[in-house]
Amino acid sequence: MQKFLSNQNKLFLILSIICLQVFLFKPIQVLADLPTGNAVKDPNAILRNALPIKQIELQELQHKLEETSDLVRGGRWPALIKTVTKCQSLQKKYQNRIIKELPDDKKNIAEITFLELKENFNSLLDHAKSKDKYSFIATRKEALDKIGGLEEYFLPDEFPYYIPEEFDNLPRLLGRAKVNIKTSKGDMKAIIDGFNAPLTAGAFIDLSSKNFYKDLPINRAEEFFVLQTGDPLGEEIGYVDPQTNEERNVPLEIRIPDEKDTFYNQTFEDVGLYTETPTLPFATLGTLGWSHSNKAVDDGSSQFFFFLYEAELNPAGRNLIDGRNAAFGYVVDGFDVLEELTKDDTINSIDVMEGLENLKLNA
């Protein structure tokens, strides 16, 4: 008589039962590391989204234009034409309302910017109809830069987030700064975000302005993961404050969108947030992250790393860095240089090009 199940079928049945048990009885463990949606990988888009503003109409226009990224990559020209037409409608609908909310000294500038945006949208429509991919991408960048500039007019006059008094002695960057990172392979430019990581960004800009990073080697290089630097020459592993003769430590600080307060010295695991995305995520090549030891999260001092995002190896929501390290900025130019750096290279200097006025040495 024929056996009811062959050995191969028995194995298949056992594996099926195991998989069924996993999915039915352990959904949290299985789903915890899955991305909740498509991650935003454009550093400029991340920085725009991280601005502490609530100008819904302008942000809707921004997000609608950003939607064209996947469309142009896939050559979906009819959908692109439709999306650009929607952007034109949104501008026409919201322009006067947006300008009305601006301070009087910004209204004329905004009107000129919207006229330029109108021309950008007309050009984008032409590029989409002629299927001119590269012209479309270049013009879209111009338009998004203009929208980002308008969004900055809505920034609050006072720094919007609370920094605990226990950190009053630490420098803080109350805004943004732009730096040029000169390496042995070439230059990179980065935007440092003090809105969402004021103490981390403050420490970095303070040390950069002191030429602390001059001629420091890249002391850690893991392919498709990180490049780390900032370890001073000699026995010290961080920045020693000459006034106190003690190493200055920077707390772990991570913001989450729509949260009132920033988390200090708490990882996502500590607060039970396993699938949350921080305001400044490790989601793109050249994310700048602050280093700390494996034993503590409040002992970072001067060392930082470049996150080497690789979609296949670091999928959104699975990079194991979000919520464990603080991101404080993004490389926005010089990605070809970043991809060439190895442990044999050095940081020649980090120069603050813009935003030094936002640095305060203490509270």
C-alpha angles and dihedrals in degrees: 000000000000116000115251092229129021118220090256092052091047090055091048091051093050092050090048091053092049092049091047091052092049094051096041102041105027106039095142094055092047097045100037096093098038117112114252092217144330109323118232105240101176108100092208091053091049090051092048091050091048095059110116095237136117105206098138098182095051092044090050089055090048094050093046091054091046088056088072091071096083091036095056091044089056095042092239095158100168089053090047092053090050093049094048089049088053090052090053090052092049092051092050091047099046107027099094092042092052094047091049090060093054126095113264093251090058100045097085092046090050092050090054091046092052090051088054090047090053089056090047091054091048089052092047090054091051092048091050092050092049091042091235100162101180096045089049092053093047094048092045090055090053091051094047091048089055092049090049090051091052091049091056089062087068095057113125119257092231126050102270103213135068118243113198115250092235087075096050091117094058126091117250135194107222097195134357136311136192122221137188112221109203113199137174088260098046143286133311130186124214138183114225114208114213093167092073101024105026098161096042092045089043093054091048096048091043092053092043091053088051091053088240093146095051111134095349116153127236097254099186130036123175115174114243090003123060146339112204132195140152099092104136120228113263132031098318119094097197146018115304112206107230091212095056099022087224132115112263113230127200121208123235107261125184129171126204121203114266093008113130096217134039117241112243123197091348125112122211088256090055092057097036097250106135103157101031121125115220122227088250104039130186089243107125144044110277100026106159114227133185117236127224134167126272089246100057142012097214100059100081109127117160110334119105137167142216112232110227100209115205113177096214096046100034107035118182112282094014105074094102090219102084106095094014101067132030118246112207107173149345138245105242100176135027101044091150088060092048092053091053097052120109138169088277091066133086140211103242095189144327112221125192106228100174138007102036087131088067091063116101118185093215142349 
